[in-house]
Amino acid sequence: MTQPTEIQWSPEEKRIATTALKNAYEREAKALVKGIRERASLISTTEEIWQLHDFLSARRHEIDGKYDDREPFLMFTLSRLLKDGLIELSDLSGLTADKRAKVSVLTRM
């Protein structure tokens, strides 16, 4: 498990981070819906229905855990989203330079 950090977030920085998380979530959800529609259109057996169900259950579990906006974990959440290509460093402009640098460094771990 990732250890929380003791970084202090100003209200403005928290707003910027929360907006980045919200936008990333919306992008990921939109891509998921598109993929589900494509996949569902090809279903022809009951087994394929259950496979889609299992896929959705796994994705829900993954996505629910990915967007942790609690302050002690926010740096890790942002770095994962950056690493996954769901946000860009420019989405975090307004954060202090050291926070942006830490997010960037954490993507390499």
Residue pairs with C-beta under 8 A, 6 or more apart in sequence:
2 73
2 76
4 70
4 72
4 73
5 72
5 73
5 75
5 76
6 72
7 71
7 74
7 75
7 99
7 102
9 17
9 71
9 74
12 94
13 94
13 95
13 96
13 99
14 71
14 74
16 92
16 93
16 94
16 95
17 69
17 74
17 78
17 92
17 95
18 69
19 91
20 78
20 81
20 87
20 91
20 92
21 67
21 69
21 77
21 78
21 81
23 87
23 91
24 67
24 81
24 86
24 87
24 91
25 63
25 67
27 86
28 63
28 86
29 63
32 59
32 63
36 52
36 56
39 52
39 55
40 52
42 48
43 49
43 52
66 77
66 80
66 81
67 77
68 74
68 76
68 77
69 77
75 99
75 102
75 103
75 106
76 106
78 87
78 92
78 103
79 102
79 103
79 104
79 105
79 106
79 107
79 109
80 107
81 87
82 88
82 89
82 103
82 104
82 107
83 107
89 100
89 103
89 104
92 99
92 100
92 103
93 100
95 103
